[in-house]
Amino acid sequence: MSPISLSRTRSPIYIDSTVFLNVLLDHPEHGEESADFLKKVNRRDILAYTSPLAFDEVCYGLTMVETEDHLVREGMKRPVHKWKIIDSLRMRPELMKTFFSKVRDATHYISDLGGLSMLDVTGGDCSQMIVFMGEHNLLPRDALHIAVMSRNNIKRIASQDSDFDRVPGIQRYTSRV
């Protein structure tokens, strides 16, 4: 695992949702360094890729955090169980209006990063996901990220998720801890 502060490079790197969420949620330990990394991406100093899967994970993560914050303000005790948050959104869809602008702004922030390209997720990636799940004991989403990377010959990932360390040939970059 290497620090996320990469020097100017043309070797491609895949960005996982954790890097975006570090910035968007102003993570106390990793937010600043992740923001610096994404500035390099925006300047095109780093050849960076992500996928709709990471995009979805960012939107989902923000939705969960914002809904939990809203429920706590209404009197629930933290931490609110994930299924309670989901049930609250299903029972009270109007809650989305309380933070939709934050999710929308996050999608614009990611989409507007100058040096970031979006890779497609294919049906073949879904088949390969099952292989990577079995070979490396990965969760489905992590295995799908690896499948997209593999198909595009990307060997580096920017992520806080140490599960990627189990995949031989993949080098993970992260914020200094």
C-alpha positions in Angstrom: 0.0 0.0 0.0 1.4 3.4 -1.0 0.4 7.0 -0.1 -2.2 8.5 -2.3 0.0 11.5 -3.1 1.3 10.2 -6.4 3.8 12.1 -8.5 3.0 13.1 -12.0 2.4 9.9 -13.9 0.8 8.5 -17.0 0.3 5.0 -15.6 -3.5 4.6 -15.2 -5.2 4.4 -11.8 -8.7 3.5 -10.9 -10.5 5.5 -8.3 -12.8 3.8 -5.8 -15.7 5.6 -4.2 -13.8 5.9 -0.9 -11.5 8.6 -2.3 -14.5 10.7 -3.4 -16.4 10.1 -0.2 -13.3 11.2 1.8 -13.6 14.6 0.1 -17.3 14.9 0.0 -17.8 14.0 3.7 -14.7 15.9 4.8 -13.1 12.9 6.4 -10.9 14.1 9.3 -8.0 11.7 8.5 -8.2 11.3 4.7 -10.2 14.2 3.4 -7.4 16.6 2.7 -5.0 14.2 1.1 -7.8 12.8 -1.1 -8.7 16.3 -2.1 -5.1 17.0 -3.1 -5.1 13.7 -5.1 -8.3 14.7 -7.0 -6.8 18.1 -7.7 -4.0 16.3 -9.5 -6.6 14.3 -11.4 -8.4 17.5 -12.3 -5.1 19.0 -13.6 -4.6 15.8 -15.7 -1.4 15.1 -13.8 -2.7 11.6 -13.2 -4.4 9.4 -15.7 -7.5 8.4 -13.7 -10.5 6.2 -14.3 -13.6 5.2 -12.4 -16.9 3.5 -13.3 -20.6 3.9 -12.8 -20.3 1.4 -9.9 -18.1 3.9 -7.9 -20.5 6.7 -8.9 -23.4 4.7 -7.5 -21.5 3.9 -4.3 -20.8 7.6 -3.8 -24.5 8.5 -4.2 -25.5 5.6 -1.9 -23.0 6.5 0.7 -24.1 10.1 0.8 -27.7 9.1 0.9 -27.1 6.8 3.9 -25.0 9.4 5.8 -27.5 12.2 5.2 -30.5 10.1 6.1 -28.8 8.9 9.3 -28.0 12.5 10.2 -31.6 13.5 9.6 -33.0 10.6 11.7 -30.6 11.5 14.5 -31.8 15.1 14.4 -35.3 13.6 14.8 -34.3 11.8 17.9 -32.9 8.5 17.0 -29.7 7.4 18.6 -26.5 7.0 16.6 -25.5 4.6 15.1 -28.8 4.0 13.2 -28.8 0.5 11.7 -28.5 0.4 7.9 -31.9 -1.3 7.5 -33.6 1.3 9.6 -32.2 4.0 7.3 -33.4 2.1 4.2 -36.8 1.5 5.7 -37.1 5.2 6.6 -36.4 6.1 3.0 -39.0 3.6 1.7 -41.6 4.7 4.2 -40.8 8.5 3.8 -39.5 9.1 0.3 -39.8 12.8 0.9 -36.7 12.6 3.0 -34.7 12.5 -0.2 -35.7 16.1 -0.8 -33.8 17.2 2.4 -30.4 16.3 0.9 -30.9 15.6 -2.8 -29.0 18.8 -3.7 -25.9 17.4 -1.9 -26.1 14.1 -3.9 -26.6 16.0 -7.1 -23.7 18.4 -6.4 -21.5 15.4 -5.6 -22.3 13.8 -9.0 -21.4 17.1 -10.7 -18.2 17.4 -8.8 -17.1 13.9 -9.9 -18.3 14.3 -13.5 -16.5 17.7 -13.8 -13.1 16.3 -12.8 -11.0 17.2 -15.8 -8.7 14.1 -15.9 -11.2 11.5 -14.9 -12.7 9.1 -17.4 -15.7 6.8 -16.9 -15.3 3.1 -17.8 -18.3 1.0 -18.7 -19.3 -2.0 -16.7 -20.1 -4.9 -19.1 -21.9 -8.2 -18.9 -18.5 -9.9 -19.1 -17.4 -7.9 -16.1 -20.3 -9.4 -14.2 -19.2 -12.9 -15.1 -15.6 -12.1 -14.2 -16.8 -10.7 -10.9 -17.8 -14.2 -9.8 -14.3 -15.5 -10.6 -12.7 -12.7 -8.5 -15.1 -13.2 -5.6 -14.0 -16.9 -5.5 -10.3 -16.4 -6.1 -9.7 -13.5 -3.7 -12.6 -13.7 -1.2 -13.9 -10.3 -2.3 -17.4 -8.8 -1.8 -19.3 -8.5 -5.1 -18.8 -4.8 -5.6 -15.0 -5.0 -4.9 -14.8 -7.9 -7.3 -16.7 -6.0 -10.0 -14.3 -3.0 -9.6 -11.4 -5.5 -10.1 -13.1 -6.9 -13.2 -13.5 -3.5 -14.8 -9.8 -2.7 -14.0 -8.7 -6.1 -15.4 -10.5 -5.6 -18.6 -8.9 -2.2 -19.0 -5.4 -3.4 -17.9 -5.4 -1.1 -14.9 -3.1 -2.3 -12.1 -3.4 0.5 -9.6 -6.4 1.6 -7.4 -6.8 4.6 -5.2 -8.9 3.3 -2.3 -9.2 3.1 1.5 -10.5 -0.5 1.2 -7.8 -2.9 2.2 -9.7 -5.8 0.7 -8.1 -4.9 -2.6 -4.7 -5.8 -1.1 -5.7 -9.5 -1.5 -5.6 -9.2 -5.3 -2.1 -10.1 -6.7 -0.8 -7.6 -9.2 -3.0 -4.8 -7.9 -1.2 -1.9 -6.2 -3.5 0.1 -3.8 -2.8 3.8 -3.1 -4.3 5.3 0.0 -4.1 8.3 2.3 -1.4 8.2 4.9 -2.8 6.9 8.2 
